Every structure is written in C-alpha cells, then in structure tokens.
Amino acid sequence: MSEKENAMQFMMIVKATKDSEAGRPPNPELMVAIAKLAEEASKRGVMVSAGGLQPSSQGTRIRVSGGKTSVIDGPFAETKELVGGFAIFNLQSKEEAIRMGREFMQVHADILGPSYDGELEIRPLMDAPPRH
C-alpha cells in the first residue's frame, strides 16, 4: 500500500472568538501566515479543504425534537463554543495532525500576542462505508 492509501483524514476545528463572532475581520498579518501554511500543506498534497466561517449571526440551525423539525436563525449566543473555521487533511498519524495543529495555533500566538485565547480541536473522520 502506498503512503497515500495509508493516510487518515483529520478535521481541525478552530473555535470562534469574540472578535470573529462580532464580525471583525482577522488580522491581515495572521491571514498571510495562515495562507502560507495552507500553501505548504497543499504543495505536500495533504490539504483536502479549509475555510473560515462567518459569524453565527449569519447561520441557521435545524433542530429535531419530538419528531418535529424547527428552524432557528443565529446568532447562537447560548452556545458556549462555536466553530470559527475548519481544515481537513490526509495525514499519516494523529501525531502529524497534532504537529500541524500546534504550528497553526503557534502562528496565532506569535502574531496576536499573549492576549490571544484560542482553541483548536483535532478529530479523525470516520471511514466511509464501502460503496456497492
């Protein structure tokens, strides 16, 4: 099996911040640094997809309760943690995902300074069921 066939998919989920939820544009220097990391991952052939999300005020939730669906427009202020962005990678190990995640978050710390308080979650994607 090739290295690519052994790869696992990991999703990195960046938690929204007060600034991102307020709709404030990201720091331009940070965006340049993130674009550089994304370009490097693309050149290595490991990036599947990535993107930042608009504030939850622009979102909609569809909920099922008691067998009925309801539609709820954002913002979702009652939610403790909101997703601010994501990236999906084909990687060889969880350790590689952690290394990349730490590098991504360190860029935030280096550029935004000690006042930055952020979080990134890494989770493996489930394997797709076989197609018939």
RACOR-V197513 format. One record per backbone hydrogen bond with DSSP energy under -0.5 kcal/mol. NH is the residue of the N-H (numbers start at 1). CO is the residue of the C=O. E is the energy in kcal/mol with one decimal. If there is no record, write none. Layout:
<<NH & CO & E> <NH & CO & E>>
//
This chain:
<<6 & 2 & -1.4> <7 & 3 & -0.5> <7 & 4 & -0.8> <8 & 91 & -3.7> <10 & 89 & -2.4> <11 & 123 & -3.2> <12 & 87 & -3.2> <13 & 11 & -0.6> <13 & 121 & -3.2> <14 & 12 & -0.6> <14 & 85 & -2.3> <15 & 13 & -0.5> <15 & 119 & -2.6> <16 & 82 & -3.6> <21 & 17 & -2.6> <22 & 18 & -1.6> <23 & 20 & -1.1> <24 & 19 & -2.2> <31 & 27 & -2.1> <32 & 28 & -2.0> <33 & 29 & -2.0> <34 & 30 & -2.6> <35 & 31 & -2.4> <36 & 32 & -1.8> <37 & 33 & -2.0> <38 & 34 & -2.6> <39 & 35 & -2.4> <40 & 36 & -2.3> <41 & 37 & -2.3> <42 & 38 & -2.4> <43 & 39 & -2.5> <44 & 40 & -1.7> <45 & 42 & -1.1> <46 & 41 & -2.3> <47 & 41 & -0.9> <48 & 88 & -3.4> <49 & 88 & -1.3> <51 & 86 & -2.4> <53 & 84 & -3.2> <58 & 55 & -2.3> <59 & 56 & -1.7> <61 & 72 & -3.2> <63 & 61 & -0.5> <63 & 70 & -2.9> <65 & 68 & -2.5> <68 & 65 & -1.6> <70 & 63 & -2.4> <72 & 61 & -3.1> <74 & 59 & -2.9> <77 & 75 & -0.5> <79 & 76 & -1.7> <84 & 14 & -3.8> <85 & 14 & -1.4> <86 & 51 & -2.6> <87 & 12 & -1.6> <88 & 49 & -3.2> <89 & 10 & -2.5> <90 & 46 & -2.8> <91 & 8 & -3.3> <91 & 89 & -0.7> <97 & 93 & -1.7> <98 & 94 & -2.7> <99 & 95 & -2.4> <100 & 96 & -2.3> <101 & 97 & -2.7> <102 & 98 & -2.8> <103 & 99 & -2.1> <104 & 100 & -2.3> <105 & 101 & -2.5> <106 & 102 & -2.5> <107 & 103 & -1.7> <108 & 104 & -1.2> <109 & 105 & -2.2> <110 & 106 & -3.1> <111 & 107 & -2.1> <112 & 108 & -3.3> <113 & 109 & -1.6> <116 & 113 & -1.8> <121 & 13 & -2.9> <123 & 11 & -2.4> <125 & 9 & -2.7>>
//
